[in-house]
Amino acid sequence: MAKRRFTEEEARERKNARQREYAKRTGYKANNDYNKRTYTQISIRVKKEVAEQYKAKCDELGITYGAILQEAIENFLVNNK
């Protein structure tokens, strides 16, 4: 078995440092701040089987998981003015 170059703690710290550097380069913090100011997260709980079927169908259709829910909310608001 090959000897590890870094301890688990060192490897974790190196990974965290790479993630912090990536976040700086990509503007992740700015994007995250914008999303926090502009959007509100709504979450729901469904049975695992339903979630698996939903995700599979979204993947099959090539749409995001939130697209259907967002459209449903917008339709609901339009139909209930």
C-alpha positions in Angstrom: 0.0 0.0 0.0 1.3 3.4 -0.9 2.3 5.8 1.9 0.2 8.9 2.2 1.9 12.2 1.5 -0.3 14.1 3.9 -2.2 13.4 7.1 -6.0 13.5 6.9 -5.9 16.9 8.7 -3.3 18.3 6.3 -5.2 17.0 3.3 -8.4 18.6 4.6 -6.7 21.9 5.1 -5.1 21.8 1.6 -8.6 21.1 0.1 -10.1 24.0 2.1 -7.4 26.3 1.0 -8.0 25.3 -2.7 -11.7 25.9 -2.3 -11.1 29.4 -0.7 -8.8 30.3 -3.6 -11.3 29.1 -6.1 -14.1 31.1 -4.4 -11.9 34.3 -4.7 -11.1 33.7 -8.4 -14.7 33.0 -9.4 -16.4 35.7 -7.5 -18.4 33.1 -5.6 -18.8 35.4 -2.6 -20.2 38.2 -4.7 -22.6 35.8 -6.4 -23.7 34.3 -3.1 -24.3 37.8 -1.6 -26.4 38.8 -4.6 -28.4 35.6 -4.4 -29.0 36.2 -0.7 -30.3 39.7 -1.4 -32.4 38.8 -4.4 -33.9 35.4 -3.7 -35.6 33.5 -0.9 -35.2 29.8 -0.6 -38.4 27.7 -0.2 -38.0 24.1 0.7 -40.5 21.2 0.8 -40.3 17.7 2.0 -41.5 14.8 -0.1 -41.2 11.0 0.1 -37.9 9.7 -1.2 -39.5 7.8 -4.0 -41.3 10.9 -5.2 -38.1 13.0 -5.1 -36.2 10.3 -7.1 -38.9 10.2 -9.7 -39.1 14.0 -9.9 -35.3 14.3 -10.3 -35.2 11.5 -12.9 -37.9 13.2 -15.0 -36.2 16.6 -14.7 -32.9 15.1 -15.8 -34.7 13.3 -18.7 -36.3 16.6 -19.8 -33.1 18.6 -19.3 -34.5 21.1 -16.9 -33.5 22.3 -13.4 -35.2 20.9 -10.3 -36.4 24.4 -9.4 -37.8 25.3 -12.9 -41.1 23.3 -12.4 -41.7 24.6 -8.9 -41.0 28.2 -10.0 -43.4 27.9 -12.9 -46.0 26.4 -10.6 -45.7 29.3 -8.1 -45.9 31.9 -10.9 -49.0 30.2 -12.3 -50.5 30.1 -8.9 -50.0 33.8 -8.3 -51.4 34.7 -11.7 -54.5 32.5 -11.3 -55.2 33.8 -7.8 -55.0 37.6 -8.1 
